[in-house]
Amino acid sequence: MFSAKLREMEREYGTMQRELRQLEAGREDGPRELERIWRAYQAQLTHLEQTARSCRTPAMAQMADLQREYEQKMEQMLRRSLTQAGAEGRAESAALYAEYAMDFAIQAMRYALMAALSAAQLEKSAYPSEAEGEEVR
């Protein structure tokens, strides 16, 4: 039911791991790579907004609005933390921000799991004969 999304999440997680490992190994092209990732991030936000606008359910549009609002607030927080005096203060703020963003991503994955399990249960109860037929195969 959600195999395509799982593959997408796995691919994105693999990219994140690779990028962080390269960063920790002393990667030299960090600013250029950050710019590339920023462009991909902006493109994904645009795609999410377009998808939400064309969606049949109001809940999707509301979720997209919440996502956009969250993104904007997080970006503002990051920019504020990076304007603190002193390089050490900026570095520490950015590191704490990144750590919290990862914590938030973990929580978002947990929520996505709950939503997917709920959808699977609803689908199973809505189409009981099909679900039983799939188990027999």
NORNORKA-V784779 format. One line per field, one symbol per residue. phi: phi as a letter, one per 20 degrees, with the letter a starting at -180 (. if undefined). psi: psi as a letter, one per 30 degrees, with the letter a starting at -180 (. if undefined). burial: 1 if it has 16 or more other C-alpha atoms within 10 Angstrom, else 0. A space follows every 10 residues. Layout:
phi=???
psi=???
burial=???
This chain:
phi=.cffffffff ffffffgfff ffffengeeg ffffffffff ffffffffff fffeffdfff fffffffffg gfffffffff feeffnffff ffffffffff ffgfffffff ffffffffff ffffffcfff ffffffg
psi=egeeeeeeee eeeeeeeeee eeefghkfge eeeeeeeeee eeeeeeeeee eeeglfkeee eeeeeeeeee eeeeeeeeee ffglkkeeee eeeeeeeeee eeeeeeeeee eeeeeeeeee eeeefeieee eeeeee.
burial=0000000000 0000000010 0000000000 0000000000 0000100110 0100000001 1001000100 0000000100 1100000001 0011001000 0000000000 0000000000 0000000000 0000000
